[in-house]
Each structure stands twice: as structure tokens, then as C-alpha cells.
Amino acid sequence: MMSTPMEEFEKAKKEAASGAEEQFAKMPEMGYFLLAQQLSSINQQIASLQNQVQKTDESLRQEIIAVRQEVYSVRFELKQEMNSMRSELKQEIAALSQEVGGLRLWSIGAVVGILLAAVGWFATWISARLPAIH
């Protein structure tokens, strides 16, 4: 089992404190070694974090693409519904226009009929009151 850089450092400090001359001479080498191990560990952590960020970034991009597609789909459906409703309204307006045109003709016919009836009644009334000219 490999020991951590901090355990190695503590071990080296204890050995140096024991007063052994040759261990003391190895301290700078061990310090560089421990520092190199720590830097390597930090570099590995940075690489791991970069990989996680890249995966998260790609995942977010895919989610954004999916949401955009859904928005475009809903927008297209709404546009189709609006066009459908617009054409239905145009048809209903055209039908109402024809109905109003028919009502206008009916009302004009009714007024003309009433006027003719009134003129006929008036003519009958006048002819009944005036002596006939023969």
C-alpha cells in the first residue's frame, strides 16, 4: 500500500529529528520527491475536475438542444393551431356576411311589400271614397 505524501513527509521529519546524518542529507531529495508527488496528485485532481466539467458541459449542451427542439416543436404546433383558427374565423365571417346579406334582402323585400300593401290599401280606400270615372 502506498502512503500519502503527508505521511511520507511526517516520516521524513521524524527520521531527521532522530539525528542520523545520512538521513539528514537525504532531506532535500525527499522534500523534492514529496513536492513532486503532491504536484502530481494536484495535477491528477485538476485533470479529473476538467473531465467532470467537460462532461457536465456536454450534458448541459444536450439538454439545451433538447429544450430548444421542444420549444420549436411547441411553437410550430401553436402556429398551426393559430392558422387553423384563423381560417375557421374567416369561414365563419364569410358565413355571417352571407347571412347578413340575406337578411338585408329580406328586410328590403319586407319594406317593399309593406309599401306595396300600403299603396294598395290607400288606392282601395281612395277608390271607395271617390266616385268612379267612366
Secondary structure, 3 states (H helix, E strand, C coil): CCCCHHHHHHHHHHHHHCCCHHHHHCHHHHHHHHHHHHHHHHHHHHHHHHHHHHHHHHHHHHHHHHHHHHHHHHHHHHHHHHHHHHHHHHHHHHHHHHHHHHHHHHHHHHHHHHHHHHHHHHHHHHHHHCCCCC
